Amino acid sequence: MYIRFRITVLFICLLSIIYFIISCEPLVSTFDKEEDAVMYKSGSRQAFPDQVTRIKAMTWNIRFGAGRIPWFGDSCGDRVILSEKEVKQNLQAIAAFIDSVQPDILFINEIDIESKRTSYIDQVQWLLNHTYFNYGAFASNWKSQFIPSDGLGRMNMGNAILSRWKISDAVRIKLPLRGDQDALTEYFYLRRNILKCRIELPGLDNFYAVTIHLAAFSTDDTKQKQIDVLVENLEKIDSENGIFLLGGDFNLLPPNATKTDYCLEDMCDNESFHQPGDNPQHKEGSYFTPEITWLQPMYNYYQPAVPMDKYISDEVHFFTHTPDRNGFWNRKIDYLFTNDQWILNSDSTYQNTFELSDHTPVSAEWELP
C-alpha cells in the first residue's frame, strides 16, 4: 500500500488542536510495544471438531475488500472512497471462496474494521458472520481518527486471524517503523505489527497462530529489522516448546528468485524510472535486489509450505501478487511457515482469484504431532 500525502504542517497543527479540544482520543494511535489484540466472536457460532488430526491453514491479503477497483494508493488508480455496495460485493466473493477452500485457520492482511474508504464496515465481524469461523482476533496496522490526505478520513486497517476453535489469548507486537520518512509523514503512516494468537486446538496445549505484514514501500533496511523482531518472537515460542503456524504478506521475494526488479512493470503513466536524471531511480516497493537475502532466516530456521527447490522448479506457479489489474501474477511475496512440518505437497496457490484481490490466497495442511 502506498500513500502520497498532500498535507501542510500548518493544516496539521490546526487540525490537531481542534481535534484534541473536542475529543479524548489521540488523533493517531501509536501503540505500545505489546498490547492485547481485539477479540471477536461469530454472531452464530458453528460446531467444530473436538478431535482433529490435521488442519488446513490459509493466508490472504484481501486488499480491504476492494477487489481490483483501481484504488489511488497501490494500482495507478484514482479511487479513494468505495461504496458500501462495492465493498459488500467483494466481501461476499471473498467469503464464497473461503467457504469453497474450507481452511481451519485463516491469516488475513489488509482488513478494515472502521474506515471511511470502506463505508465503516467491520470486515472482521462481517467475515465471521458470513463464514463458518467462530473466533477472530484483530491488530491494527493503521489507526487514525483522520488521515488528512486525498479524502481518506478515518482509518483502521490491520491484520486478523480467524479460527474454528477458541482463541484464548491474542497479542499485538509492535514492529519497527520505516526509517526513510519525514516526521510528519511517519506520524500519519502505517505502524506494522505481529499478531500472535493462542488457539485451543484439541489435543494440543501450546499451539499458536501468527501473522505479519511487513513494510511494503520502505527504501531502507526496515523490513530486515522487522524480520529480526519476528524471528525473536518465534524463537520464544520454540523455547517454550510451542508449535506455531505463521502466514502473512512479507513483501519480500524468496531468496533464490530469478527476477528482483519490477520498477518498469509497476510504473504508472506519469512516472519514470531507470532513466538518467530520475530521482528516485527505482519505484518504492518494486525493487527487491538489495533485499533478496532478507527472508533467508525464515527458510533456515523454519519450514515453508513451498520448499525452495519446489519454488525454483516452477516459479510462475507460485506467484502470489501483482499491482497490475490488467496483467497477471508476477512475484511471490505471501508465505506460510511452521516450526514443525507441513504435509508434503499439501500446498495450494490459488491463482484463479485474480478479481478478488491483488494477492492470491496460499494454503497448506499440517498434521498434529
N, C-alpha and C positions, 0 to 999 in steps of 0.2 A: 504494500500500500504506500502510495506516495502523495503527500500533501504539499502543495505550493502555497504557503501562507502569504497573504497580501494584507498586512496589517501595519499599523504605526505605533510607536511607543506611546505617543500622546493618547491615541484612542484606547489602548490597553489600560493605561493608567486611569483614565476617566471611567472606563467600563468597570474596572476592578473596584474603584471607590464606590460607585453606585451599587454594585452587587453586594459588597460587604456591608453596606448600610442596611440593605433590605433582607439579607439572608444570613443565617448562622453557618451555612455550609461553605467550604472553601470553593473557590472558582474552579480549581483543578485538583484532583486527588493525586497525591504524590506517593502514598502507600508506605507502610513500614517494611522492614527487612523481611519479616514473616508475619502473616496475619491469617485469620480464618477466611476461607472462601465462603461464597454464598451457596447455601444448600437449597435443593429443590426436591419436590415430590410430584409425581404424576397426579392429575386430578382423579383418575380412576385406575388404581394400580392393578397390574396383571399378575396372574400366578407365575411363579418362576420355579425352575427345577431346584429341589432340595438335595439332589445328588447330581454331581456333574463330573465328567472325566476329561472333557475338553471344552475350550471356549474359543469363540472367534472374536478377534479384535479388529477394529477398523478405524483409520484416521482419515480426516477430511477437512480441508479448508473450504468452507461453504460460501465464502465471499459475501457474508452478511445477507444472504438471501437475495442477492442482486442478479443471479444468473449470469447472462452475458450482456446485460444492459451496459452501454458504453459510459461507465462512470468516469468522472473527470480525473480521479486520482490515480488510476492504475492501468488504463487501457486507451489512452489518447482520446477519451471521450469528453463530453461536455455536461453530462447529467450530474446533479448534486443530490437532489431530493427525489426519492422514489415514492410512488403512490402505494397506499395500503393494498390495493388490488394487485399490483405488480409483485410486491413482497410476498403476499399470501399465495399467489400462484406459484412462485418459485419455491416457497417452503413446502407446498403440497407436493411438488415434483421431487424435492429432496426427501420428504417423508416416504413417498411411494418407493423410491429407490432403496432407502434404508430397510423398509419392510420386505423388499424382494431379496436382499442380501442376508438379513437377519443376524447382524453382529450382536454379540452379548455385551460388549463394551465398546463405546464409540468415543473417540477423541475428536473434538471439534475445535477448529481455529477460525477466527474472524466470525464471531457470532454476536449480534447486537441484542441488548435487552431493553434499552430505553433511549433510543437515538432518534433524533428528528429525521435523519435521512431515510429511516426505515419505518416511519409512521409510529414510532414509540412502541412497537410490538416487542414483547418479551419473547425472543425466539427460543430461549432455553425452555421456558414453560410451554410454548406452543408445540415444540417438537415432542416434549414429554407427553402432552395431551393428545398428540396425533400419531404416536407410535406406541410400541409395546414396552418401552423403557419405563422403569418405576422410579428411579432416583437420578439426580443430577447434581453437579457442582459447577460453579462459575467463578472465574477470577478475571477481573477487568485488566485489559491492556491499555485502555484509553478512556478515561472517565473525566469529563469536564461538563460543567453546567452550561458552558457556552464556548464554542470554537469560533473565534472571530475571523473566519476565512471562508469566502465563497458561499456564505449562507448555510454552513454546516450546522451551526447552533449546538444544541445539546447532544452529547455523545457518550455512549457507554458500550464499548466493544471489548471482547476478550476471548479467553479460552474456556472450554467446557468439557466435562466428561459425563456421559450418560451410561447408566448401568441397569441391568435387570435386577441386580442384588443391591442391598442396602449399602450406601456409602456412610461409614461410621465416623470418618474424620477426613477433612479436606483443608489443605493449607495453600495459601498463595505465597510463593517465594520470589522475592524481588531480583530482577536481573539488572546488570549494568546498563546505563543509558548510553546512547550514541555520544561519542566524543567529538564529532565533527560538525556540531550545530552551534549557532549563536545562542545566547542565554534565553532570549525571547522565544525563538522557535522551539528550543528544548522544553520550555515551560509548558507549552500547549501540545507537545508531541506525545507519541506513544511511549508507554512505560511497560516494557515486556516483563513476563513472569513465567515461572514454572508452576503448574497446578498439580499437586500431589494428593491423591485420594487413597484412603484405606478402604477396601471393599470387603464385605463379609461374604467371601466366597465359601461355599460349603466344603468342609474338609481341609481348609487352609486358613491358618490363623494370622499369617503375616504377609498378606498379598496387597500390592499397591498398583494403582494405575496412575500414570504420569503423562502429562502432555506439555508441550512447549511450542512457542512460535518465535523464532529468532528474528532479529532486526532485518528488515527487508532491503533497506537502501543505504546502509552505512558505508562509508568510504574509508574507514579506519579499521582498527582491529576489534571493534565492538563484538562482532559475532564470535571471535575466538575467546574473548573474555566471558561471554555468555555460555559457551560450551564448557569452559572451565568450571563455572558455577554448577552447571548441570551434572558434570562428572562427579564433582564433590558431593552433591546430594545423592546421586546414585550409589556412590561408594558407602554412604551412610546406611542406605537400605541393605547393601551387601553385608556390612559389618554387623548388622542386627539379624542376619540370616533371613532377610526378607526376599521375596520374589517380586519383580515388577514387570509390567508390560508398559512400554513407552511408545507413544505415537505423536507425530506433530509435523509442522511445516518448519524445516530447518533453514530454508533459504540458502542452502549450500549444496553444491554438486557432490556426487560420490568422488572419492579421491582419485580414481582412475578414469574419470570422464574424458572422452576424447575431444569435446568442444567446451571451451571455457569463456568465450566472448560472444555475447548476444546483443551488443550495442546496436548494430545495424538492423537486426531483426526487430528489436523493440523500439526503434526510433520512430517518433511521431513526425508528422509532415513538416512541422515548424522547427525541427531540431537538426543538429549536425554533430557528428562525432567522427573521430579518426582523421579529421582533415587539419591541415596547417592552420594554426590560429584558434582552433576550437578550445574552449575552456568551459567545462572540463573536456578532456579527451574522451572520456568514457561515460556512458549513461549509468546513473546510480541504479543499483540493483540488477545490472545486466552484465557486469564484468567480474567474473569469478576467478580469473587467473591467479591473483595474489592469495586467494582463499582456498585453493584446491586441496590443501592438506589438512584443513582445519577440522574436517569431520573424521579424520583418521583415528583419533582416540576412541570414538564410538565403535568403529569396526575392530579396533584392537582389543577392547575390553568386553564388548557385548556382542550378542548375536543379532544380526539384521534379518528381517524377514526375507529379504532378497540378498543372498550372499554375493560377494563381489564378483566371483567368477561367473555366476549366473547373469548378473547385470551386464558384464562386459561381453558376454556371448551374444546379447541381443539388446543393445541399449534402447532402441526405439520402443521396444515392447514395454519398457518400464518407465517411460517418461510420464510425468505427472502434472506438468504445468506449462502454460503459455499465456502471456497477456494479450496475444493477438487473437481477437474474436473472429477473424477471418482466416486464421491459419489452423494449426493442429498442434498437439502436444510436442514440445521440443527439448525438454530438460526434466531431470528428476530432482525434486527438492523435498519430497514428502516421504517419511520413513516410519517403520516400526522396528523397535529394538526390544530385547529382553536380556536379563542376566541368567536365563535358563535356556531352553531350546524350543524353537518353533518346529512344528511338524513339517517334515521335509516336503517341499513342493506344494504347500497349502496356501501359498500367497496368491493374491489376485490384484492386478492393477486395472481398474475399471475405466478404460479409455472410451467407453460408449456414453460417457456422461458429459460430453463437451458443452452442451447447452445449460447445464445445471450450475457450473462454477468455472473459474479459471484454474481449478485444481481437480485432479481425479481423486476419488477415494482409493485407498490401499487397504487390503485386509490380509490376515493370516490367522492360522489356527495354532493353538497352544494346548498341550496336554498336561493336566495336573500331575505333579510328581507323586 
